Amino acid sequence: MTDPGRPPRDSGGRSGERGSVPRSILPGALAVHADASGEDGRVGGPVRRTARDWAVDALAFAWAVGIWAVLVSRLDTYDYLPDWLVALDAPLGAVACIALWWRRRFPLLLALIMVPVGALTNSGSGAGIVIILNLALRVPWQRSLPVLCAMIAAVAPYVLIYSVPYEGGWAAAVFVLAYFLVFFAWGSALRARRLLVLKLREDADRERTEHARRLAESRRAERTAIAREMHDVLAHRISLLSVHAGALAYRTRKSEAGSGAQLSGAEIAESAQVIRDNAHQALNELRDVLYVLRTDTDSGEPAPPQPDMADLLGLVDEARAAGQTVDYGAEVDSASEPPRPQLQRTAYRVVQEGLTNARKHAPGSPVKVRVYAGSPREEVTVEVSNPLPAGVAESEIPGAGAGLTGLHERVELDGGTLRHGSVDGTFTLSARLPWHSPPGR
């Protein structure tokens, strides 16, 4: 909650300003951007006065004192008034003028005090104008309207006994009634406008907060998508590099120890070429991902081709070339209606992640890959399974489970479900993807 006695800081970190408007020229209730009704029901509650407030208070006091001085100078002309009423008029009017300095802090109390004072004095008319306007401005109408009625009722005897017979007839009565109603309506209009400004500011602050929240969520989603794409592209390729480099290092150590055949130059060159090709492929795939992330989708520029189910055989061949035993089978009838591109890309990533995990956590185990349509034109099932190694296998390739987390997010975004776990010594990664795009996607 905003401290009503302290000006807030705007988005630029500057105190005492709201946007480009200096705090000094705003009303105190708007300057602090307080709640639309304070704890005691007044607009903004008790606040520290701004330079504008001090100027307005000084002008209101000068106005009230000026009216008081003019009317006091004419008291001797009111020969139809009782002497006690004439004697009370000037001091009561002066008290009303001085009380204006507390009108912001105690608007309701000041108006209640003005009920008997207004019934006994003419010289307090200038102060009464300010007090009535201030009442309507700072107190809700449910409480200010009864006080206004009390003021009118209290002054009615004076009007009927003295004003109508001696001060202009019923026109004087109409003037007194208008005196109360006009300034009360003016204060009510100012209050409505001030509440509207506060409401608009609250809405703007709420919208800024919501925008910041949406922006943070968007950035978080973008970071997640980038991390997922990077992992899917690089984890598979880097794991292949690790396998080939590990095999080359293992055979080299064996050859140097004399327990294995010495590597020929051709074999070393072939292994180095495989490592180099995979490194180049990793760079190319990374470049494609970065291109997609950096390219404006509305620019009309063609995006680089994304992997699909037709590339699964090449993916399996790469795994086999790295030494994995892969049993691959696909049963998807796509002659009449090929699966949508997003489904094919997700299926490719599921197989890619499954092969990578098997290579990392179950090296040497045979891998079974199956892609088939469980229900024609309804869903495609992708399964990658491999026997678990005996005991606890220590992976030489570091991993934190981020691949399965990202894959789970990818499959859910595509409207599918992903399951993984081990049963009877076999680890299975299974994804079920809808043939057609889910509603709303």
Salt bridges, closest charged atoms under 4 A:
ASP3 OD2 - ARG6 NE 3.99
ASP10 OD2 - ARG14 NH2 3.72
GLU17 OE1 - ARG14 NH1 3.42
ASP40 OD2 - ARG42 NH1 1.61
ASP53 OD1 - ARG52 NH1 3.80
ASP53 OD1 - ARG104 NH2 3.51
ASP57 OD2 - ARG49 NH1 2.69
ASP57 OD1 - ARG103 NH2 2.68
ASP57 OD2 - ARG104 NE 3.02
ASP203 OD1 - LYS199 NZ 2.91
ASP203 OD1 - ARG206 NH1 2.78
ASP205 OD1 - ARG18 NH2 3.77
ASP205 OD2 - HIS33 NE2 2.66
ASP205 OD1 - ARG208 NH2 1.95
GLU207 OE2 - ARG214 NH2 3.16
GLU210 OE2 - ARG213 NH2 2.13
GLU210 OE2 - ARG214 NH1 3.77
GLU217 OE2 - ARG213 NH1 2.53
GLU229 OE1 - ARG349 NH2 3.97
GLU229 OE2 - ARG410 NH2 2.95
ASP232 OD1 - HIS231 ND1 3.75
ASP232 OD2 - ARG410 NH2 2.63
GLU267 OE2 - ARG251 NH2 3.54
GLU285 OE2 - ARG237 NH2 2.81
ASP317 OD1 - ARG320 NH1 3.68
GLU318 OE1 - HIS236 NE2 3.49
GLU318 OE1 - ARG237 NH1 2.93
ASP327 OD2 - ARG370 NH2 3.06
GLU337 OE1 - ARG377 NE 3.37
GLU337 OE2 - HIS436 ND1 3.66
GLU353 OE1 - HIS231 ND1 3.65
GLU379 OE2 - ARG432 NH2 2.47
GLU409 OE1 - ARG228 NH1 3.01
GLU412 OE2 - HIS408 NE2 3.13
ASP414 OD1 - ARG340 NH1 2.59
